[in-house]
């Protein structure tokens, strides 16, 4: 039997029937604690929606990892940003995984959004730490569409803001992308004029989100907005209780 915190935490979630063989094409250390895996697959069964995740099977263990795609959907390519831990699949990625390895994956998840088909006019993406991964997939897929995507991304320190440069590039190239960043533990003394505009000190608060909803309601009906939250369980529970819109989330940490 397969045993893992991933398969237990996502029990009942929709999963693909097929396991897909993939190949590790590139590994990059993108922060002191995060490795980015770029993987390819030729499986005809592989596909995913923005916001979904994979069960990740490694050799010589019954334990299964669970990682959200951070890339936009592609039939032959995906990316995983994996933060270090001693959980065996994650530890294998950080200590033993190499280019050419061929792990198995299975796509799953029910909380996703396809920007090509959504009727939402505004989508707010609320990310805490590594919870940015599935929301970045949605953001990447939504760039250049008619929907506004507003990302609020909270980390402890600047080092953990692993996707900042790419998000800023998306924001500069696409008028429908809005992004702001919060640092809860260490706020740099000087960020420069461009960075200062979008950086905040301290946590994202429910009051902040409710004010943002009111601001958007000047031009968009609340029923035409969606809010996705991904982060630590306590963060999800707080916003689910206190914001004035239904929260879309999955809890599997």
Secondary structure, DSSP 8 states (H G I E B T S, - for coil): ----HHHHHTTTS-B-SS-EE-EEEEEEE-SSSEEEEEEE---TT----TT-EEEEE-TT-S-EEEEEB-S---TTEEEEEEE--SSHHHHHHHHT--TT---EEEEE-S----TTT---SEEEEEEEGGGHHHHHHHHHHHTTSSSEEEEEEEESSGGG-TTHHHHHHHHHH-TTEEEEEEESS---S---HHHHTTEEES---HHHHHHHHHHHTTTS-GGGEEEEEES-HHHHHHHHHHSSS-EE-----
